[in-house]
Amino acid sequence: MFRRRKEKRGRLVAIVFALVAAGFGAWIWGLILFVDRIPVAVEDEERRTDAIIVLTGGTLRLEKGFELLSAKMAGKLLVSGVDKGVQMEEVLGAAGLTPDELECCVTLGYMAEDTGSNAIESAVWIRSNKVASIRLVTSSYHMPRSLLEFRATVPGADIVPHPVFPPHVMVQEWWARPGTASLVIAEYNKYLLAATRHWLRGIEGE
């Protein structure tokens, strides 16, 4: 009797171990696929879009968005996720511009607090401005999740990804750099949560 209980307990431990190992293996494989989706270059630099959307939260994003607007790659720009209380002069000043240079064409969005709400805030702005195509500016490591959120929230929009590449983030050697590795892994986990959330919403909507 005791032997049978011990055998059952042993089989249960083996099953749990196998499930944990399989889950970890799937997570590792997904991480490899995720890293492969992080862009290493801007694929379409020439096409003009109706608007540019910059997601705040990382270096070089604002500067690149205003640079694209100055180059007339679009007629208007939304900066999504601006901290409450930050004024246009401060945002333009951070990009090295004076308020009268581009103020007419820039909208500051104060609603968003994360990537999901970036997409919601942008969707409202896109519809109210009758925008059909956007150039989405964010950090390279953040682009896969941003595209996931935007394509789920604004399915009809033509989105041109325009990643920027912070010098301290070495994605191509992420496994050898602890800071980049922790950033990439955290971003991958957030991507999985976002993908799961949209998948569950899709099931509920069926």
Helices and strands as residue ranges (DSSP letters): H 2-37, E 51-55, H 61-70, E 76-80, H 88-94, H 99-102, G 103-105, E 106-109, H 115-128, E 133-139, G 140-142, H 143-153, E 158-164, G 171-176, H 178-205
